[in-house]
Each structure stands twice: as structure tokens, then as C-alpha cells.
Amino acid sequence: MQRAWRACARALGHTVGVQVLVLADTHLHPGRARTLPDPVWQAASAADVVLHAGDVLTADLLDQLAELAPVHAVLGNNDVTLHDRLPETAELDLDGVHVAMIHDAGPRVGRPARMRRRFPEAQVVVYGHSHMPEDADVDGQLLFNPGSCTERRRAPQRTYGWLELSGGRIRAHRIVPVP
């Protein structure tokens, strides 16, 4: 319903922005009954775009998400069957916001400078690998790791990310806990 409302508002010339679900490190193994938690599927249904920062493991998940919204994903270190489908990095424009994606942004020490050098024009750098959520504005570049909605590992809880982008600006960014 929200997506239909936003499409109608855009058709009338109103600025409504882009709602972005951000995932990483879902680690859904082929052949297992495991899936994304219901709140994540609900968020995917409300999103205009889904970004996945790697360690998807199975193309089935990308295909299921693509039934709900366009999906952009990058290759994770565990995505051995997706080498021919996913790039190592991606850069895209979402309603005037330059977004870059990479799976492994390297060690925490020096990460902001490394990401600035690698993606100098990016307003947002989405990454994964660590399962540790991060939402940090560093000198005007948002470093955003959604954590993992399926495997918290050392993180306090399972999480995903949400971005609201409009007119070349980041309107909102948050890490969302998964109950």
C-alpha cells in the first residue's frame, strides 16, 4: 500500500524519496528451511529498493526479494556460487544520493579513510562481513553496516538497516533490531 501511495505521489510530481532496505550477511544456506525473519520480509514489502552487502549464499533469496523491490547486491566471501552474478563492488544513484557497496570494508582501524579513498564520491558506503551494525557519519560520508538479521554472532542482537533518501540527501538512516 505504501509503495502504491509513493508511486501515485511521484506521478503527481511530489518528492517522496526512496525507502531502502539494507541487508548483509544473511547466510541462507541452500536446502535448509531457514528464511529471513518476518519483520524483514515486511520491511522488504515496504521498500522501494533492497541493497544486500554480501554473504547471501543463494540466488533464491535475491530472486524472492526481487519480487518485492529491485535488488542490488555485491559478492561476499561466502558467495561461492554467485561469482558470475554479483560484482565485488557496486555504485549507484538512488534519488540523487551516491551509494557504494562492498562486502568486506577491512579492519575497523582506518576504515573511514579507506572507504573515502575507495569511494570518494559516495555519500553512503554500505558494507557487511563483520555482522556488527554500524551507522556512522564520518566527515559527510555515512558508513553503514546493517549487521545481520539472521546471525548476530558477536553483535548484541540481529539487525537490518533502513535508509530514506530524497533529492540528493540522506533523510534518515537507522539500524533496526529484529525481535
NORURTA-V707136 format. One record per residue. N is the residue number from 1. RES is the residue in one small letter. D_FIRST is the distance of its C-alpha to the first C-alpha in whole Angstrom. Layout:
N:RES:D_FIRST / N:RES:D_FIRST
//
This chain:
1:m:0 / 2:q:4 / 3:r:5 / 4:a:5 / 5:w:6 / 6:r:9 / 7:a:10 / 8:c:11 / 9:a:12 / 10:r:14 / 11:a:15 / 12:l:17 / 13:g:19 / 14:h:17 / 15:t:17 / 16:v:14 / 17:g:16 / 18:v:15 / 19:q:13 / 20:v:16 / 21:l:16 / 22:v:20 / 23:l:22 / 24:a:26 / 25:d:28 / 26:t:26 / 27:h:30 / 28:l:28 / 29:h:31 / 30:p:31 / 31:g:32 / 32:r:31 / 33:a:29 / 34:r:27 / 35:t:24 / 36:l:21 / 37:p:21 / 38:d:18 / 39:p:16 / 40:v:17 / 41:w:15 / 42:q:12 / 43:a:12 / 44:a:13 / 45:s:9 / 46:a:8 / 47:a:11 / 48:d:12 / 49:v:15 / 50:v:17 / 51:l:21 / 52:h:23 / 53:a:27 / 54:g:29 / 55:d:30 / 56:v:28 / 57:l:30 / 58:t:29 / 59:a:27 / 60:d:25 / 61:l:23 / 62:l:22 / 63:d:21 / 64:q:19 / 65:l:17 / 66:a:17 / 67:e:15 / 68:l:12 / 69:a:13 / 70:p:17 / 71:v:19 / 72:h:23 / 73:a:25 / 74:v:29 / 75:l:32 / 76:g:33 / 77:n:36 / 78:n:35 / 79:d:33 / 80:v:37 / 81:t:35 / 82:l:33 / 83:h:35 / 84:d:35 / 85:r:31 / 86:l:30 / 87:p:32 / 88:e:34 / 89:t:32 / 90:a:30 / 91:e:29 / 92:l:26 / 93:d:25 / 94:l:21 / 95:d:21 / 96:g:24 / 97:v:25 / 98:h:27 / 99:v:26 / 100:a:29 / 101:m:29 / 102:i:32 / 103:h:32 / 104:d:35 / 105:a:36 / 106:g:39 / 107:p:41 / 108:r:40 / 109:v:43 / 110:g:43 / 111:r:39 / 112:p:38 / 113:a:41 / 114:r:40 / 115:m:37 / 116:r:38 / 117:r:40 / 118:r:38 / 119:f:35 / 120:p:37 / 121:e:34 / 122:a:31 / 123:q:29 / 124:v:28 / 125:v:29 / 126:v:27 / 127:y:30 / 128:g:30 / 129:h:33 / 130:s:34 / 131:h:31 / 132:m:32 / 133:p:29 / 134:e:30 / 135:d:28 / 136:a:31 / 137:d:32 / 138:v:35 / 139:d:37 / 140:g:33 / 141:q:32 / 142:l:29 / 143:l:31 / 144:f:28 / 145:n:28 / 146:p:25 / 147:g:28 / 148:s:27 / 149:c:24 / 150:t:27 / 151:e:30 / 152:r:31 / 153:r:35 / 154:r:36 / 155:a:33 / 156:p:33 / 157:q:29 / 158:r:27 / 159:t:24 / 160:y:22 / 161:g:21 / 162:w:18 / 163:l:19 / 164:e:17 / 165:l:19 / 166:s:20 / 167:g:23 / 168:g:25 / 169:r:24 / 170:i:23 / 171:r:21 / 172:a:21 / 173:h:22 / 174:r:22 / 175:i:23 / 176:v:21 / 177:p:23 / 178:v:22 / 179:p:24
//
